Amino acid sequence: MVPFAAATLALIVALYAVAALFLGWGLQISGLVRHSLTQTAMVPATALSFVFAGLSMITALSGRVKLSHLLNALLLGLVGLTMMGQVSGWHGPSALFFAQTEATERMAMITALVLVLYVWAANRILKRSFFAVECIGVLGISAALAITLMNLTGTTDLPGLSYTAGISLQTSVLAGLLFLALSIVAFGDEQETREP
């Protein structure tokens, strides 16, 4: 039951991210990628990262460990390429997939950190090391919930909170679902190993 619930959440994340790529960015249905109150967008690189993350969890839960590692490596490669673009000023990584509406839109640094933490936690699950995953899962859910509420109230750009300014509502919700799936696996598997 635990893998099914987590796999379902991961599938929702991956399917939404695919819809954001092809319908949101490809067909310019802005409601899939941009929240009207804050006008922040889930950029194509972030959407593709969520596709990789959701699929990596599904493959890990179905026992395809090598494929899961490959998807996590692709995810880290994309995040790394995007972050190098942040440092160098090259915005190409986000624009590789579909045209962006604004050249300044790119993956937020906090989004990159969240995705790197996801990969680390996913690999901890494969090694059956649950305590760290439980901690990261709870932290990720809490942060995603807080940023989602900030997006819904239009307060992501308050002074002193510059690290939340570039995160879209869609990104925070998908991150929350991903960390919820990680938590379900970690807490569920740990309970199964404790029972006699």
N, C-alpha and C positions, 0 to 999 in steps of 0.2 A: 504494500500500500504506500509506503514512504516513497519509493522511487517513482511510482505513478504520479503522485501529487507534485513532486519536484520536477519531473519530466514535463508535466502539463504546464507548469509555470514557465519552464524554460522554453517550451514550444510557443507559448503566448508571446514571450519576449522576442523570439526569433521571427515569428510571423508578423508581429507589429513592425519590427525593424525592416523586414522585406517590403511591407506595404509602405512604410515611410520612404524607402529608397525609390521604389518604382512608381507609386502613386503620388506620394508627397513631393518628391524632388523631380521625378520623371514627368509626371503629368501636372505638376504645380498645384496640387491640392494642399494648400498651405496649412489647413487645420490638422493635418497629420504630423507636421513637423514644427509648427510654430504656435505658441500660445498667444492669444490676442492681447492679453493684459500686459505681459512683459516684452513681447515681440522677440524673445530669444528663440532660436531654432535648434533642433537636433540636426546637426550637419551630417552630410552623407558618410563621412568617416566614422562618426559616432554610431550611426545606424548600422553600418557594416560591421562595426565592432560588436554590437549587440547580436547580430546574426551569428557571428563566430562564437560568442559567449554562450548563447542559447543552445547552439548545436553541439558545442563542446560538452555541456552538461548532459545533454541527451545521450551523446555517444558514450560518455563515461558511465552513465547509469545503465546503459545497455551492454556494458562490458567491453566496448571497443576502446580500450585505453590508448592505443597508438594513434588512432584517429582523433581522439580527444586531445592528446598532446600536440598533434599537428595543428588542430584548430586553435589551441591556445597559443602556439608559436606564431601563427598567422595574426592572431589578435595582438600579441605583443609587438610584432613587426609593424603592424599598422599604427598602433599607438606610438611606438618609437619614431616612426617616420613623421607622424603628425607633430609630435613634440619637437623633433629636430626642425620642422618647419616653423614652429613657434619661436624657437631661439634664433633661427637664421632669417626669419621674415618671409620665407617662401610659403605661400598658401596653397601650393599645388596638391598636397596629399588629400585635402578635403574636396578639391575640385576634380580629382581624377575620375570620379564616378558620375556625377551629374553637375551641371552648371549651378553655381550658387547665386543667390539673389544679391548678396553683398560680399565684397572681397574680404571684409573684416571678420566674417563669420568663420569660426574654426572651433575645433574641440577645446572645451575648457580644460584647464590644467587639473581641476578637481575631478573631472570626468575621467581623465587619463589615469589619475591616481586610483580611482574607484575600480577601473578596469584591470589595472595591475594587481590590486588587492584581490579581485575576483579570481584571476589566474592563480595567484599564490594559494588562495583558499581551496580552489578546485583541485589543485595538485595535492594539498594536504588531505583532502577527502580520499583521493586515490591511494594515498599512503595510510589511510585509516587513522589519521591523527586529528581527532575531532575537537579538542578543547580550543585550539586556535581558531578553527573554523566557526565554532559557536560564538566566540568573542567578535570575530570580524563580521559574522552574520548579523549579530545584534547591533553592532556599530553601524554597519551599512544600512540596515533597515531604519535605524534612528535618524541617520543623516539624510537618507532619501525622504523620509516622512517630513522632516523639518524643511528641507528644500522644496518639497512639493507644496507644503502649506505656504511657504514664502512666495512661490510662483503663483499660487491661487489668490494671494492677497496683493501681488505686485510689489513685494518688498525685497526682491533679491538684490537690488542695487543700493541698499542703504549704506551710508558711510560706515566703514569698518568691516563690511562684509563683501569686499571686492571679489573674493574667491568664489562667491555664489552667483556673481553677475551674469556669467555666460551659460548657465545651466538651464536648459529648457524644462518645461513641465514634463514633456514626454521622456526626456532623459532621466529625470529623477524618479518617475514612476517605473520605468523599465529597470533601473538600477535597484529599486526597492523590491521588485518582483524577483530579480536575479538573486539578491541576498536572502530573500525569504526562501527561495528554493534551496540555496546552500544551507540555510539554517534547518530546514525540514530534514534534509539528508543527514546533517551532522547530529542533530538532537535525536532523530529517529534511529540512526544506526548505533549511536551510543547507547540508547535504551535497549536495543536488541542484544548488544554485547554484554550488558549488565545482567539481563534476565538469565536465570539458570536453565 
